[in-house]
Amino acid sequence: MRFNKLDLNQLVVLDALLSTLSVSKSAERLFLSQPATSCALARLREYFEDDLLVSVGKTNALTPLGSSLIKPVRDVLLQVQTITRARPSFDPSTSTRKFTIESSDYVINIFLSEVIRRASVLAPMMEFDLRSISPQTPNNLENGDAEILIIPHYATVQGHPKEELFEDKFSCLVCANGVFKDKEELTTDEYFDANHISVEWGGGRRITFDTRVISASNKHRKQTIVAPSFSLVPELLVGTNMIATLPHRLATKIAKQFPLKLLPCPADIPHFTENVQWHKFRDNDPSVLWLRQLFQETAATIIGGDIKPEKIPAKRHANTKRTQAVIAKKAK
């Protein structure tokens, strides 16, 4: 099919070429032969009257026109994808939809793990590709490589819809047999005089909310160890006199699994919220709507404790009861 004399099938090839900067990689991604992909590039060059992709030494680079086409071409394909997925009704029990979700391992541990358990009952053929947050996360949402983000409020991507899931605060973990074993709470001096284990993602390019707040307050925390994920913190903390400052819900769970003690955090760190975010072109995707509802139901039922519990609207409360009934019925 042609539009303004452009073969629309070539847009898929153009998108691959613009993102990979390689004929061979584009051919591999599209399951085409290299000669066929080269021919497609030649036709695109002829249509746009521009080289689009040029050799620069041993690598390839985009021309200015090629660079300017990256976002509009990807946006068109994302909209087409949304149209092709549109159905008058959505049945999760028969859906083979695959979701790519980016979040921290903290969110996976205390929240997404339960979402997956529920989804395995309600949507047994649905697939989930869980990926870690990275410096590329905003771009991954923009270009469609990630369909769903679950991220703190301060890291949401502008221009795309979002909604709050749950709130958390920060607490401290210390070794149960260390120097703080008899403490019920830490003083501010004890906290800032101690050595700490912190968490950073992407080679230290993304820091946690507590680190941001403390840095902004002109105070200094001795970060003796920087871990690449929350899941490694307890293994590094056991047997030391260091302190780890973690989201309360995760810290509470870890303290039950390791010889560690949970203490209130004496530093003035405000609560934070985790948000779910999706691409604006998927705002009316029925499968995304269903997954968002499952997120909200899961958050409303499993996120409890002393972190300002959410008041569940009557409608969502009824949906939650129906979901629980389905899970209980199918689990028998």
matplotlib code that plots the C-alpha trace (Angstrom):
import matplotlib.pyplot as plt

x = [0.0, 1.3, 0.7, 2.0, 3.9, 5.6, 5.3, 4.1, 5.7, 9.0, 8.3, 9.1, 12.4, 13.1, 12.5, 14.9, 17.6, 17.2, 17.5, 20.2, 22.3, 23.0, 21.7, 22.8, 21.2, 18.0, 17.8, 18.2, 15.6, 13.1, 13.9, 14.9, 17.9, 20.7, 20.2, 16.4, 17.2, 19.8, 17.2, 14.7, 17.3, 18.0, 14.3, 14.0, 17.0, 15.4, 12.0, 13.5, 16.2, 18.7, 21.3, 19.6, 22.4, 26.1, 29.5, 31.7, 35.0, 34.2, 30.7, 27.5, 25.7, 22.4, 22.1, 20.3, 17.1, 17.6, 17.9, 14.7, 12.7, 13.4, 10.6, 7.8, 8.4, 8.4, 5.2, 3.4, 4.3, 3.2, -0.1, -0.6, 0.3, -2.4, -5.0, -4.2, -4.6, -8.0, -10.8, -14.4, -13.7, -10.6, -10.5, -7.4, -8.1, -7.3, -4.9, -1.4, -0.3, 3.4, 4.2, 7.6, 7.8, 10.7, 11.0, 13.5, 14.1, 12.5, 9.2, 9.6, 10.2, 7.4, 4.8, 5.2, 5.9, 2.3, 0.9, 2.5, 1.0, -2.4, -1.9, -0.9, -4.4, -6.4, -4.3, -2.4, -1.1, 0.0, 3.8, 5.8, 9.3, 10.6, 13.6, 15.6, 15.3, 18.3, 19.4, 17.7, 14.3, 12.8, 13.8, 12.6, 9.1, 9.2, 10.2, 8.0, 10.8, 9.2, 5.4, 4.9, 7.1, 6.7, 8.9, 9.1, 7.2, 10.4, 11.5, 8.3, 8.6, 7.0, 4.3, 2.9, 0.0, 0.6, -1.2, -0.1, 0.2, 1.4, 3.4, 6.5, 9.0, 12.6, 13.8, 17.3, 18.7, 21.6, 23.2, 21.3, 24.7, 26.5, 27.2, 23.6, 22.1, 20.7, 19.4, 15.7, 16.4, 19.5, 20.4, 21.2, 24.9, 25.1, 23.5, 25.8, 28.9, 28.4, 29.4, 26.6, 25.6, 23.7, 22.1, 22.7, 21.7, 23.4, 26.9, 26.0, 24.1, 20.8, 20.6, 17.8, 15.4, 17.0, 20.4, 18.9, 17.3, 20.3, 22.6, 20.3, 20.3, 24.1, 24.7, 27.1, 26.6, 29.7, 28.9, 31.4, 29.6, 27.5, 25.4, 23.8, 20.5, 18.5, 18.5, 22.3, 22.1, 21.4, 24.2, 26.6, 25.2, 25.2, 28.3, 29.1, 28.5, 27.2, 23.7, 21.5, 18.6, 15.9, 12.2, 10.3, 8.3, 11.4, 13.4, 10.6, 10.6, 14.4, 14.6, 12.4, 14.7, 18.2, 19.8, 19.2, 17.4, 14.9, 15.2, 13.5, 15.5, 16.6, 17.3, 14.5, 13.5, 9.9, 7.7, 7.7, 5.2, 5.6, 3.8, 2.7, 3.3, 2.5, 2.9, 0.3, -0.6, -1.6, -4.0, -7.0, -5.3, -7.8, -4.9, -3.1, -6.3, -6.8, -3.2, -3.5, -6.6, -4.8, -2.0, -4.4, -6.3, -3.0, -1.7, -5.0, -5.0, -1.4, 0.1, -0.8, 1.0, 1.8, 2.3, -0.9, -3.1, -5.0, -8.8, -10.2, -13.0, -16.2, -16.0, -12.4, -13.2, -16.0, -13.6, -11.0, -13.5, -14.4, -10.7, -10.1, -13.1, -11.8, -8.4, -9.8, -12.2, -9.4, -6.9, -9.2]
y = [0.0, 3.5, 6.8, 9.9, 7.5, 5.9, 2.1, 2.0, -1.5, 0.3, 2.2, -0.9, -1.3, 2.4, 2.2, -0.7, 1.1, 4.3, 2.4, -0.1, 2.0, -1.3, -3.1, -6.5, -5.9, -4.6, -7.7, -9.9, -8.0, -8.2, -11.7, -10.5, -11.2, -8.6, -8.0, -7.4, -5.0, -3.2, -2.9, -1.4, 1.1, 2.1, 2.7, 4.8, 6.9, 7.4, 8.4, 10.8, 12.0, 11.6, 9.0, 8.5, 6.2, 6.9, 5.3, 7.3, 5.4, 1.9, 2.8, 4.2, 7.4, 9.1, 12.1, 15.1, 14.0, 10.5, 11.7, 13.8, 10.8, 8.6, 9.8, 10.4, 7.0, 5.2, 7.1, 6.1, 2.4, 2.6, 4.0, 1.3, -1.3, 0.1, 0.0, -3.6, -4.6, -2.9, -5.3, -4.7, -6.8, -8.2, -11.6, -12.0, -15.8, -16.4, -13.5, -14.3, -10.6, -10.0, -7.1, -5.5, -3.8, -1.8, -1.3, -1.6, -5.0, -3.4, -3.1, -6.6, -8.0, -6.4, -5.8, -7.3, -10.8, -10.8, -9.3, -12.1, -14.7, -13.2, -12.9, -16.6, -17.5, -14.8, -14.7, -18.0, -17.5, -13.9, -13.2, -10.7, -9.5, -7.8, -5.5, -3.3, 0.5, 2.1, 5.5, 4.4, 3.8, 7.1, 6.5, 2.9, 4.2, 6.8, 4.3, 1.5, -0.9, -0.8, -0.7, -0.2, 1.6, 1.3, 4.1, 6.7, 9.9, 12.0, 9.7, 9.7, 10.6, 13.8, 13.7, 10.2, 9.3, 7.9, 7.0, 6.4, 2.8, 2.9, 5.0, 4.0, 5.5, 4.7, 2.5, 1.3, -2.2, -3.2, -6.4, -8.1, -9.0, -5.8, -2.6, -1.5, -4.8, -3.2, -0.1, 0.6, 3.7, 5.6, 9.1, 11.4, 11.5, 7.7, 7.5, 9.9, 8.7, 5.1, 3.5, 2.9, 0.6, 2.4, 1.4, 2.9, 1.7, 1.9, 2.3, 5.0, 7.2, 6.7, 7.2, 6.4, 8.9, 8.9, 9.7, 12.6, 14.0, 13.7, 15.2, 18.1, 18.7, 19.3, 16.3, 13.6, 9.8, 7.6, 5.3, 2.5, 0.1, 0.9, -2.0, -2.3, -3.6, -3.8, -7.6, -7.7, -5.4, -8.0, -10.3, -7.3, -6.1, -9.3, -9.5, -5.8, -2.6, -0.7, 0.7, 0.2, 2.7, 0.9, 1.4, 0.3, -2.5, -4.2, -3.6, -5.3, -8.3, -8.6, -8.4, -11.6, -13.5, -12.5, -11.9, -8.2, -5.7, -3.1, 0.5, 3.8, 6.1, 9.2, 11.2, 13.5, 11.7, 12.2, 9.4, 8.6, 7.2, 4.5, 5.3, 3.1, 4.8, 3.8, 5.3, 7.9, 5.9, 2.9, 4.9, 3.0, -0.3, -2.8, -5.1, -2.1, -1.0, -4.5, -4.7, -1.3, -2.4, -5.5, -3.3, -1.1, -4.1, -5.7, -2.5, -2.0, -5.5, -6.3, -2.8, -2.3, -1.5, 1.9, 3.8, 5.9, 3.1, 4.0, 4.4, 2.0, 3.4, 1.4, 0.4, -0.8, -2.6, -4.5, -5.3, -6.5, -8.9, -10.3, -10.8, -12.6, -14.8, -15.8, -16.6, -18.6, -20.5, -21.4, -22.3, -25.1]
z = [0.0, -0.9, 0.7, -1.0, -3.2, -0.2, 0.2, 3.8, 4.3, 4.0, 7.3, 9.3, 7.5, 7.9, 11.7, 12.0, 10.0, 12.0, 15.3, 14.5, 12.1, 10.3, 7.3, 8.7, 12.1, 10.5, 8.3, 11.3, 13.3, 10.4, 9.3, 5.9, 3.8, 3.7, -0.1, 0.4, 3.2, 1.1, -1.7, 0.7, 1.9, -1.8, -2.4, 0.8, -0.2, -3.6, -2.1, 0.5, -1.9, 1.0, 2.0, 5.5, 6.6, 5.8, 6.6, 9.0, 9.3, 10.6, 11.8, 10.3, 11.2, 10.3, 8.1, 9.6, 7.8, 9.1, 12.6, 12.3, 11.1, 14.2, 16.4, 13.8, 12.2, 15.6, 16.6, 13.5, 14.0, 17.7, 16.6, 14.0, 16.6, 18.9, 16.1, 15.2, 18.9, 19.2, 19.9, 21.1, 24.2, 25.9, 27.6, 29.8, 30.2, 26.5, 25.8, 24.6, 25.1, 26.1, 28.3, 28.7, 32.1, 33.5, 37.3, 40.2, 41.8, 44.9, 43.0, 41.6, 45.1, 47.0, 44.3, 40.8, 42.2, 43.5, 40.3, 38.4, 40.7, 40.2, 36.5, 36.2, 37.4, 35.6, 32.4, 32.2, 28.6, 29.1, 29.1, 31.1, 30.3, 33.5, 33.0, 35.3, 35.3, 33.6, 32.2, 28.9, 30.6, 29.4, 25.8, 26.1, 26.9, 24.2, 21.4, 22.6, 23.8, 27.2, 27.4, 31.2, 33.7, 37.5, 38.8, 41.6, 41.1, 40.5, 37.6, 35.5, 31.8, 30.7, 28.1, 29.0, 31.3, 34.8, 38.0, 41.5, 42.8, 46.4, 48.9, 51.0, 53.3, 54.3, 57.2, 58.3, 58.4, 60.6, 61.5, 64.4, 66.1, 65.3, 67.2, 66.9, 68.2, 71.4, 69.7, 69.3, 67.3, 65.9, 66.6, 63.7, 64.7, 64.9, 61.5, 59.7, 61.6, 60.4, 57.1, 54.7, 51.9, 49.1, 45.8, 42.4, 39.0, 35.6, 36.8, 39.4, 36.9, 38.8, 42.5, 45.0, 46.4, 49.9, 48.4, 46.4, 49.5, 51.7, 49.1, 48.7, 52.5, 52.4, 54.7, 53.9, 54.2, 54.1, 51.3, 51.9, 49.5, 46.4, 45.3, 41.8, 43.2, 46.4, 46.4, 47.0, 50.1, 52.8, 51.7, 51.9, 55.2, 57.3, 59.6, 59.3, 61.4, 58.4, 57.8, 54.8, 54.2, 52.2, 51.3, 54.4, 52.8, 51.4, 54.5, 56.6, 54.3, 54.3, 58.1, 58.3, 56.0, 57.2, 60.7, 60.3, 62.5, 61.4, 62.8, 62.1, 59.8, 61.8, 58.6, 57.4, 54.2, 53.0, 51.8, 48.1, 45.7, 43.0, 39.7, 36.8, 33.5, 29.9, 26.4, 25.4, 22.3, 24.5, 26.7, 25.3, 24.8, 26.5, 27.6, 29.2, 30.9, 32.3, 33.6, 35.2, 37.0, 38.2, 39.4, 41.4, 42.8, 43.9, 45.5, 47.3, 48.8, 49.6, 50.3, 53.9, 57.2, 58.6, 55.3, 55.1, 53.7, 50.5, 50.8, 48.2, 46.1, 46.2, 42.5, 42.8, 46.1, 44.2, 41.4, 43.9, 45.5, 42.1, 41.3, 44.6, 44.0, 40.6, 42.0, 44.8, 42.5, 40.0, 42.7, 44.0]

ax = plt.figure().add_subplot(projection="3d")
ax.plot(x, y, z, "-o")
ax.set_aspect("equal")
plt.show()
